[in-house]
Amino acid sequence: MDKYFPALVTLIVGIGTIIVNIFVSRKLLNFNKETLVKQLENQLRIKQIEIKSANNIKNRHDWMNQFRDTSSEYISCLSTLYVKINDNSITLAKLMYLNSKLQLLLHPEREFEEEALKLFGKLTETVFLRFDKSATEVVKIVQDDHKRLIVLCRNILDKNWQKINNNE
């Protein structure tokens, strides 16, 4: 037995080493698997956030373009009515359509938008009630509102542009 004792100890140590290596390898494999799953979940979450952010930016950009086009068309239509002596029912109908569209595009509780909504309504009302006044009187009445409306529209667009840049 003394003769085989060193070989037996070596065999036991070798088998023990193999068992420990298998155990450590399985633990390491499970740890790597869990780490990989967490990394994939994090990457998926990040991609979802990026897609949502890109979609929000696109939607806000589309809204801004629609608001810009509608408000500029409204202001142009309004100016046309002030200059003309005879009323133009097509232009009046278009003005009402644009006013309604702007009422739906804007939210009355947001900064600048509440005042813009009031001015769009006031200017539209003034056009429809102007027929008892001369064109020069109407222009004087709405000139300041007209300028203020342009400033408000720029502020609304600027505020939304800042939100796009801040990824809000």
PyMOL CGO cylinders between C-alpha atoms (Angstrom):
from pymol import cmd
from pymol.cgo import CYLINDER

trace = [
    CYLINDER, 0.00, 0.00, 0.00, 2.91, 2.35, 0.70, 0.3, 1, 1, 1, 1, 1, 1,
    CYLINDER, 2.91, 2.35, 0.70, 4.03, 1.76, -2.77, 0.3, 1, 1, 1, 1, 1, 1,
    CYLINDER, 4.03, 1.76, -2.77, 0.69, 2.75, -4.30, 0.3, 1, 1, 1, 1, 1, 1,
    CYLINDER, 0.69, 2.75, -4.30, -0.17, 5.54, -1.85, 0.3, 1, 1, 1, 1, 1, 1,
    CYLINDER, -0.17, 5.54, -1.85, 1.44, 8.37, -3.86, 0.3, 1, 1, 1, 1, 1, 1,
    CYLINDER, 1.44, 8.37, -3.86, -0.28, 7.13, -7.03, 0.3, 1, 1, 1, 1, 1, 1,
    CYLINDER, -0.28, 7.13, -7.03, -3.60, 6.86, -5.17, 0.3, 1, 1, 1, 1, 1, 1,
    CYLINDER, -3.60, 6.86, -5.17, -3.25, 10.39, -3.77, 0.3, 1, 1, 1, 1, 1, 1,
    CYLINDER, -3.25, 10.39, -3.77, -2.38, 11.66, -7.24, 0.3, 1, 1, 1, 1, 1, 1,
    CYLINDER, -2.38, 11.66, -7.24, -5.42, 9.86, -8.67, 0.3, 1, 1, 1, 1, 1, 1,
    CYLINDER, -5.42, 9.86, -8.67, -7.72, 11.30, -5.96, 0.3, 1, 1, 1, 1, 1, 1,
    CYLINDER, -7.72, 11.30, -5.96, -6.29, 14.82, -6.46, 0.3, 1, 1, 1, 1, 1, 1,
    CYLINDER, -6.29, 14.82, -6.46, -6.71, 14.44, -10.25, 0.3, 1, 1, 1, 1, 1, 1,
    CYLINDER, -6.71, 14.44, -10.25, -10.32, 13.29, -9.92, 0.3, 1, 1, 1, 1, 1, 1,
    CYLINDER, -10.32, 13.29, -9.92, -10.97, 16.05, -7.37, 0.3, 1, 1, 1, 1, 1, 1,
    CYLINDER, -10.97, 16.05, -7.37, -9.48, 18.59, -9.77, 0.3, 1, 1, 1, 1, 1, 1,
    CYLINDER, -9.48, 18.59, -9.77, -11.70, 17.34, -12.59, 0.3, 1, 1, 1, 1, 1, 1,
    CYLINDER, -11.70, 17.34, -12.59, -14.81, 17.53, -10.38, 0.3, 1, 1, 1, 1, 1, 1,
    CYLINDER, -14.81, 17.53, -10.38, -13.91, 21.03, -9.17, 0.3, 1, 1, 1, 1, 1, 1,
    CYLINDER, -13.91, 21.03, -9.17, -13.20, 22.14, -12.79, 0.3, 1, 1, 1, 1, 1, 1,
    CYLINDER, -13.20, 22.14, -12.79, -16.58, 20.79, -13.93, 0.3, 1, 1, 1, 1, 1, 1,
    CYLINDER, -16.58, 20.79, -13.93, -18.35, 22.53, -11.03, 0.3, 1, 1, 1, 1, 1, 1,
    CYLINDER, -18.35, 22.53, -11.03, -16.51, 25.84, -11.66, 0.3, 1, 1, 1, 1, 1, 1,
    CYLINDER, -16.51, 25.84, -11.66, -17.11, 25.59, -15.42, 0.3, 1, 1, 1, 1, 1, 1,
    CYLINDER, -17.11, 25.59, -15.42, -20.86, 25.10, -14.90, 0.3, 1, 1, 1, 1, 1, 1,
    CYLINDER, -20.86, 25.10, -14.90, -21.04, 28.02, -12.47, 0.3, 1, 1, 1, 1, 1, 1,
    CYLINDER, -21.04, 28.02, -12.47, -19.08, 30.20, -14.90, 0.3, 1, 1, 1, 1, 1, 1,
    CYLINDER, -19.08, 30.20, -14.90, -21.30, 29.06, -17.79, 0.3, 1, 1, 1, 1, 1, 1,
    CYLINDER, -21.30, 29.06, -17.79, -24.47, 29.94, -15.81, 0.3, 1, 1, 1, 1, 1, 1,
    CYLINDER, -24.47, 29.94, -15.81, -23.00, 33.29, -14.76, 0.3, 1, 1, 1, 1, 1, 1,
    CYLINDER, -23.00, 33.29, -14.76, -22.06, 34.10, -18.38, 0.3, 1, 1, 1, 1, 1, 1,
    CYLINDER, -22.06, 34.10, -18.38, -25.51, 33.04, -19.55, 0.3, 1, 1, 1, 1, 1, 1,
    CYLINDER, -25.51, 33.04, -19.55, -27.24, 35.29, -16.97, 0.3, 1, 1, 1, 1, 1, 1,
    CYLINDER, -27.24, 35.29, -16.97, -24.93, 38.19, -17.84, 0.3, 1, 1, 1, 1, 1, 1,
    CYLINDER, -24.93, 38.19, -17.84, -25.60, 37.75, -21.55, 0.3, 1, 1, 1, 1, 1, 1,
    CYLINDER, -25.60, 37.75, -21.55, -29.38, 37.63, -20.99, 0.3, 1, 1, 1, 1, 1, 1,
    CYLINDER, -29.38, 37.63, -20.99, -29.20, 40.85, -18.90, 0.3, 1, 1, 1, 1, 1, 1,
    CYLINDER, -29.20, 40.85, -18.90, -27.09, 42.55, -21.59, 0.3, 1, 1, 1, 1, 1, 1,
    CYLINDER, -27.09, 42.55, -21.59, -29.57, 41.54, -24.30, 0.3, 1, 1, 1, 1, 1, 1,
    CYLINDER, -29.57, 41.54, -24.30, -32.51, 42.76, -22.20, 0.3, 1, 1, 1, 1, 1, 1,
    CYLINDER, -32.51, 42.76, -22.20, -30.73, 46.09, -21.63, 0.3, 1, 1, 1, 1, 1, 1,
    CYLINDER, -30.73, 46.09, -21.63, -29.95, 46.45, -25.32, 0.3, 1, 1, 1, 1, 1, 1,
    CYLINDER, -29.95, 46.45, -25.32, -33.57, 45.66, -26.16, 0.3, 1, 1, 1, 1, 1, 1,
    CYLINDER, -33.57, 45.66, -26.16, -34.78, 48.26, -23.66, 0.3, 1, 1, 1, 1, 1, 1,
    CYLINDER, -34.78, 48.26, -23.66, -32.36, 50.84, -25.07, 0.3, 1, 1, 1, 1, 1, 1,
    CYLINDER, -32.36, 50.84, -25.07, -33.50, 50.13, -28.64, 0.3, 1, 1, 1, 1, 1, 1,
    CYLINDER, -33.50, 50.13, -28.64, -37.15, 50.45, -27.60, 0.3, 1, 1, 1, 1, 1, 1,
    CYLINDER, -37.15, 50.45, -27.60, -36.41, 53.81, -26.00, 0.3, 1, 1, 1, 1, 1, 1,
    CYLINDER, -36.41, 53.81, -26.00, -34.52, 54.93, -29.12, 0.3, 1, 1, 1, 1, 1, 1,
    CYLINDER, -34.52, 54.93, -29.12, -37.39, 53.87, -31.39, 0.3, 1, 1, 1, 1, 1, 1,
    CYLINDER, -37.39, 53.87, -31.39, -39.95, 55.60, -29.17, 0.3, 1, 1, 1, 1, 1, 1,
    CYLINDER, -39.95, 55.60, -29.17, -37.82, 58.73, -29.06, 0.3, 1, 1, 1, 1, 1, 1,
    CYLINDER, -37.82, 58.73, -29.06, -37.35, 58.73, -32.84, 0.3, 1, 1, 1, 1, 1, 1,
    CYLINDER, -37.35, 58.73, -32.84, -41.09, 58.23, -33.29, 0.3, 1, 1, 1, 1, 1, 1,
    CYLINDER, -41.09, 58.23, -33.29, -41.89, 61.06, -30.87, 0.3, 1, 1, 1, 1, 1, 1,
    CYLINDER, -41.89, 61.06, -30.87, -39.46, 63.35, -32.67, 0.3, 1, 1, 1, 1, 1, 1,
    CYLINDER, -39.46, 63.35, -32.67, -41.00, 62.48, -36.04, 0.3, 1, 1, 1, 1, 1, 1,
    CYLINDER, -41.00, 62.48, -36.04, -44.53, 63.03, -34.73, 0.3, 1, 1, 1, 1, 1, 1,
    CYLINDER, -44.53, 63.03, -34.73, -43.59, 66.37, -33.16, 0.3, 1, 1, 1, 1, 1, 1,
    CYLINDER, -43.59, 66.37, -33.16, -41.78, 67.42, -36.35, 0.3, 1, 1, 1, 1, 1, 1,
    CYLINDER, -41.78, 67.42, -36.35, -44.84, 66.47, -38.45, 0.3, 1, 1, 1, 1, 1, 1,
    CYLINDER, -44.84, 66.47, -38.45, -47.07, 68.42, -36.03, 0.3, 1, 1, 1, 1, 1, 1,
    CYLINDER, -47.07, 68.42, -36.03, -44.79, 71.45, -36.29, 0.3, 1, 1, 1, 1, 1, 1,
    CYLINDER, -44.79, 71.45, -36.29, -44.88, 71.34, -40.10, 0.3, 1, 1, 1, 1, 1, 1,
    CYLINDER, -44.88, 71.34, -40.10, -48.66, 71.02, -40.07, 0.3, 1, 1, 1, 1, 1, 1,
    CYLINDER, -48.66, 71.02, -40.07, -49.00, 73.87, -37.55, 0.3, 1, 1, 1, 1, 1, 1,
    CYLINDER, -49.00, 73.87, -37.55, -46.58, 76.07, -39.51, 0.3, 1, 1, 1, 1, 1, 1,
    CYLINDER, -46.58, 76.07, -39.51, -48.39, 75.44, -42.81, 0.3, 1, 1, 1, 1, 1, 1,
    CYLINDER, -48.39, 75.44, -42.81, -51.86, 75.90, -41.34, 0.3, 1, 1, 1, 1, 1, 1,
    CYLINDER, -51.86, 75.90, -41.34, -51.05, 79.03, -39.36, 0.3, 1, 1, 1, 1, 1, 1,
    CYLINDER, -51.05, 79.03, -39.36, -49.24, 80.67, -42.28, 0.3, 1, 1, 1, 1, 1, 1,
    CYLINDER, -49.24, 80.67, -42.28, -52.13, 79.80, -44.61, 0.3, 1, 1, 1, 1, 1, 1,
    CYLINDER, -52.13, 79.80, -44.61, -54.56, 81.18, -42.02, 0.3, 1, 1, 1, 1, 1, 1,
    CYLINDER, -54.56, 81.18, -42.02, -52.61, 84.44, -41.71, 0.3, 1, 1, 1, 1, 1, 1,
    CYLINDER, -52.61, 84.44, -41.71, -52.36, 84.72, -45.50, 0.3, 1, 1, 1, 1, 1, 1,
    CYLINDER, -52.36, 84.72, -45.50, -56.08, 84.08, -45.88, 0.3, 1, 1, 1, 1, 1, 1,
    CYLINDER, -56.08, 84.08, -45.88, -56.84, 86.61, -43.16, 0.3, 1, 1, 1, 1, 1, 1,
    CYLINDER, -56.84, 86.61, -43.16, -54.65, 89.23, -44.84, 0.3, 1, 1, 1, 1, 1, 1,
    CYLINDER, -54.65, 89.23, -44.84, -56.38, 88.60, -48.16, 0.3, 1, 1, 1, 1, 1, 1,
    CYLINDER, -56.38, 88.60, -48.16, -59.76, 89.28, -46.58, 0.3, 1, 1, 1, 1, 1, 1,
    CYLINDER, -59.76, 89.28, -46.58, -58.57, 92.54, -45.02, 0.3, 1, 1, 1, 1, 1, 1,
    CYLINDER, -58.57, 92.54, -45.02, -57.29, 93.86, -48.32, 0.3, 1, 1, 1, 1, 1, 1,
    CYLINDER, -57.29, 93.86, -48.32, -60.32, 92.89, -50.43, 0.3, 1, 1, 1, 1, 1, 1,
    CYLINDER, -60.32, 92.89, -50.43, -63.25, 95.25, -50.49, 0.3, 1, 1, 1, 1, 1, 1,
    CYLINDER, -63.25, 95.25, -50.49, -65.83, 92.61, -51.46, 0.3, 1, 1, 1, 1, 1, 1,
    CYLINDER, -65.83, 92.61, -51.46, -66.12, 89.52, -49.32, 0.3, 1, 1, 1, 1, 1, 1,
    CYLINDER, -66.12, 89.52, -49.32, -65.03, 86.25, -50.79, 0.3, 1, 1, 1, 1, 1, 1,
    CYLINDER, -65.03, 86.25, -50.79, -67.15, 83.38, -49.46, 0.3, 1, 1, 1, 1, 1, 1,
    CYLINDER, -67.15, 83.38, -49.46, -64.57, 80.78, -50.54, 0.3, 1, 1, 1, 1, 1, 1,
    CYLINDER, -64.57, 80.78, -50.54, -61.86, 82.58, -48.59, 0.3, 1, 1, 1, 1, 1, 1,
    CYLINDER, -61.86, 82.58, -48.59, -64.19, 82.94, -45.60, 0.3, 1, 1, 1, 1, 1, 1,
    CYLINDER, -64.19, 82.94, -45.60, -65.00, 79.22, -45.69, 0.3, 1, 1, 1, 1, 1, 1,
    CYLINDER, -65.00, 79.22, -45.69, -61.31, 78.39, -45.92, 0.3, 1, 1, 1, 1, 1, 1,
    CYLINDER, -61.31, 78.39, -45.92, -60.60, 80.72, -43.02, 0.3, 1, 1, 1, 1, 1, 1,
    CYLINDER, -60.60, 80.72, -43.02, -63.19, 78.91, -40.91, 0.3, 1, 1, 1, 1, 1, 1,
    CYLINDER, -63.19, 78.91, -40.91, -61.67, 75.56, -41.87, 0.3, 1, 1, 1, 1, 1, 1,
    CYLINDER, -61.67, 75.56, -41.87, -58.17, 76.74, -40.98, 0.3, 1, 1, 1, 1, 1, 1,
    CYLINDER, -58.17, 76.74, -40.98, -59.39, 78.23, -37.70, 0.3, 1, 1, 1, 1, 1, 1,
    CYLINDER, -59.39, 78.23, -37.70, -61.03, 74.93, -36.77, 0.3, 1, 1, 1, 1, 1, 1,
    CYLINDER, -61.03, 74.93, -36.77, -57.90, 73.00, -37.70, 0.3, 1, 1, 1, 1, 1, 1,
    CYLINDER, -57.90, 73.00, -37.70, -55.76, 75.31, -35.57, 0.3, 1, 1, 1, 1, 1, 1,
    CYLINDER, -55.76, 75.31, -35.57, -58.19, 74.93, -32.67, 0.3, 1, 1, 1, 1, 1, 1,
    CYLINDER, -58.19, 74.93, -32.67, -57.59, 71.16, -32.89, 0.3, 1, 1, 1, 1, 1, 1,
    CYLINDER, -57.59, 71.16, -32.89, -53.82, 71.43, -33.33, 0.3, 1, 1, 1, 1, 1, 1,
    CYLINDER, -53.82, 71.43, -33.33, -53.29, 73.58, -30.25, 0.3, 1, 1, 1, 1, 1, 1,
    CYLINDER, -53.29, 73.58, -30.25, -53.84, 72.75, -26.61, 0.3, 1, 1, 1, 1, 1, 1,
    CYLINDER, -53.84, 72.75, -26.61, -55.38, 75.49, -24.45, 0.3, 1, 1, 1, 1, 1, 1,
    CYLINDER, -55.38, 75.49, -24.45, -53.31, 74.65, -21.36, 0.3, 1, 1, 1, 1, 1, 1,
    CYLINDER, -53.31, 74.65, -21.36, -49.85, 74.90, -22.93, 0.3, 1, 1, 1, 1, 1, 1,
    CYLINDER, -49.85, 74.90, -22.93, -47.63, 77.96, -22.82, 0.3, 1, 1, 1, 1, 1, 1,
    CYLINDER, -47.63, 77.96, -22.82, -48.25, 80.36, -25.74, 0.3, 1, 1, 1, 1, 1, 1,
    CYLINDER, -48.25, 80.36, -25.74, -50.92, 78.08, -27.22, 0.3, 1, 1, 1, 1, 1, 1,
    CYLINDER, -50.92, 78.08, -27.22, -53.76, 79.40, -25.05, 0.3, 1, 1, 1, 1, 1, 1,
    CYLINDER, -53.76, 79.40, -25.05, -53.12, 82.98, -26.16, 0.3, 1, 1, 1, 1, 1, 1,
    CYLINDER, -53.12, 82.98, -26.16, -52.70, 81.87, -29.78, 0.3, 1, 1, 1, 1, 1, 1,
    CYLINDER, -52.70, 81.87, -29.78, -56.05, 80.07, -29.66, 0.3, 1, 1, 1, 1, 1, 1,
    CYLINDER, -56.05, 80.07, -29.66, -57.72, 83.23, -28.35, 0.3, 1, 1, 1, 1, 1, 1,
    CYLINDER, -57.72, 83.23, -28.35, -56.12, 85.37, -31.06, 0.3, 1, 1, 1, 1, 1, 1,
    CYLINDER, -56.12, 85.37, -31.06, -57.07, 82.96, -33.86, 0.3, 1, 1, 1, 1, 1, 1,
    CYLINDER, -57.07, 82.96, -33.86, -60.65, 83.06, -32.59, 0.3, 1, 1, 1, 1, 1, 1,
    CYLINDER, -60.65, 83.06, -32.59, -60.66, 86.83, -32.14, 0.3, 1, 1, 1, 1, 1, 1,
    CYLINDER, -60.66, 86.83, -32.14, -59.25, 87.48, -35.61, 0.3, 1, 1, 1, 1, 1, 1,
    CYLINDER, -59.25, 87.48, -35.61, -61.72, 85.08, -37.24, 0.3, 1, 1, 1, 1, 1, 1,
    CYLINDER, -61.72, 85.08, -37.24, -64.59, 86.71, -35.39, 0.3, 1, 1, 1, 1, 1, 1,
    CYLINDER, -64.59, 86.71, -35.39, -63.37, 90.16, -36.42, 0.3, 1, 1, 1, 1, 1, 1,
    CYLINDER, -63.37, 90.16, -36.42, -63.36, 89.15, -40.10, 0.3, 1, 1, 1, 1, 1, 1,
    CYLINDER, -63.36, 89.15, -40.10, -66.93, 87.93, -39.89, 0.3, 1, 1, 1, 1, 1, 1,
    CYLINDER, -66.93, 87.93, -39.89, -68.10, 90.99, -38.00, 0.3, 1, 1, 1, 1, 1, 1,
    CYLINDER, -68.10, 90.99, -38.00, -66.15, 93.50, -40.08, 0.3, 1, 1, 1, 1, 1, 1,
    CYLINDER, -66.15, 93.50, -40.08, -68.88, 94.17, -42.56, 0.3, 1, 1, 1, 1, 1, 1,
    CYLINDER, -68.88, 94.17, -42.56, -70.30, 96.97, -40.46, 0.3, 1, 1, 1, 1, 1, 1,
    CYLINDER, -70.30, 96.97, -40.46, -66.91, 98.75, -40.43, 0.3, 1, 1, 1, 1, 1, 1,
    CYLINDER, -66.91, 98.75, -40.43, -64.61, 100.07, -43.12, 0.3, 1, 1, 1, 1, 1, 1,
    CYLINDER, -64.61, 100.07, -43.12, -61.59, 98.01, -44.19, 0.3, 1, 1, 1, 1, 1, 1,
    CYLINDER, -61.59, 98.01, -44.19, -59.17, 100.56, -42.72, 0.3, 1, 1, 1, 1, 1, 1,
    CYLINDER, -59.17, 100.56, -42.72, -60.91, 100.37, -39.34, 0.3, 1, 1, 1, 1, 1, 1,
    CYLINDER, -60.91, 100.37, -39.34, -60.66, 96.59, -39.35, 0.3, 1, 1, 1, 1, 1, 1,
    CYLINDER, -60.66, 96.59, -39.35, -56.97, 96.70, -40.27, 0.3, 1, 1, 1, 1, 1, 1,
    CYLINDER, -56.97, 96.70, -40.27, -56.30, 99.07, -37.38, 0.3, 1, 1, 1, 1, 1, 1,
    CYLINDER, -56.30, 99.07, -37.38, -58.22, 96.82, -34.97, 0.3, 1, 1, 1, 1, 1, 1,
    CYLINDER, -58.22, 96.82, -34.97, -56.37, 93.64, -35.86, 0.3, 1, 1, 1, 1, 1, 1,
    CYLINDER, -56.37, 93.64, -35.86, -52.92, 94.92, -36.79, 0.3, 1, 1, 1, 1, 1, 1,
    CYLINDER, -52.92, 94.92, -36.79, -51.45, 94.40, -33.29, 0.3, 1, 1, 1, 1, 1, 1,
    CYLINDER, -51.45, 94.40, -33.29, -53.21, 91.05, -32.89, 0.3, 1, 1, 1, 1, 1, 1,
    CYLINDER, -53.21, 91.05, -32.89, -51.87, 89.97, -36.26, 0.3, 1, 1, 1, 1, 1, 1,
    CYLINDER, -51.87, 89.97, -36.26, -48.29, 90.79, -35.25, 0.3, 1, 1, 1, 1, 1, 1,
    CYLINDER, -48.29, 90.79, -35.25, -48.73, 89.16, -31.83, 0.3, 1, 1, 1, 1, 1, 1,
    CYLINDER, -48.73, 89.16, -31.83, -50.11, 86.02, -33.49, 0.3, 1, 1, 1, 1, 1, 1,
    CYLINDER, -50.11, 86.02, -33.49, -47.00, 85.69, -35.64, 0.3, 1, 1, 1, 1, 1, 1,
    CYLINDER, -47.00, 85.69, -35.64, -44.79, 86.06, -32.55, 0.3, 1, 1, 1, 1, 1, 1,
    CYLINDER, -44.79, 86.06, -32.55, -46.86, 83.44, -30.68, 0.3, 1, 1, 1, 1, 1, 1,
    CYLINDER, -46.86, 83.44, -30.68, -46.63, 81.00, -33.59, 0.3, 1, 1, 1, 1, 1, 1,
    CYLINDER, -46.63, 81.00, -33.59, -42.87, 81.43, -33.66, 0.3, 1, 1, 1, 1, 1, 1,
    CYLINDER, -42.87, 81.43, -33.66, -42.71, 80.86, -29.88, 0.3, 1, 1, 1, 1, 1, 1,
    CYLINDER, -42.71, 80.86, -29.88, -44.81, 77.71, -30.16, 0.3, 1, 1, 1, 1, 1, 1,
    CYLINDER, -44.81, 77.71, -30.16, -42.61, 76.36, -32.95, 0.3, 1, 1, 1, 1, 1, 1,
    CYLINDER, -42.61, 76.36, -32.95, -39.44, 77.31, -31.08, 0.3, 1, 1, 1, 1, 1, 1,
    CYLINDER, -39.44, 77.31, -31.08, -40.65, 75.60, -27.90, 0.3, 1, 1, 1, 1, 1, 1,
    CYLINDER, -40.65, 75.60, -27.90, -41.44, 72.42, -29.81, 0.3, 1, 1, 1, 1, 1, 1,
    CYLINDER, -41.44, 72.42, -29.81, -38.09, 72.58, -31.62, 0.3, 1, 1, 1, 1, 1, 1,
    CYLINDER, -38.09, 72.58, -31.62, -36.37, 72.73, -28.23, 0.3, 1, 1, 1, 1, 1, 1,
    CYLINDER, -36.37, 72.73, -28.23, -38.33, 69.66, -27.14, 0.3, 1, 1, 1, 1, 1, 1,
    CYLINDER, -38.33, 69.66, -27.14, -37.10, 67.82, -30.22, 0.3, 1, 1, 1, 1, 1, 1,
    CYLINDER, -37.10, 67.82, -30.22, -33.52, 68.81, -29.47, 0.3, 1, 1, 1, 1, 1, 1,
    CYLINDER, -33.52, 68.81, -29.47, -33.92, 67.67, -25.83, 0.3, 1, 1, 1, 1, 1, 1,
    CYLINDER, -33.92, 67.67, -25.83, -35.59, 64.38, -26.88, 0.3, 1, 1, 1, 1, 1, 1,
    CYLINDER, -35.59, 64.38, -26.88, -38.70, 65.09, -24.83, 0.3, 1, 1, 1, 1, 1, 1,
]
cmd.load_cgo(trace, "trace")
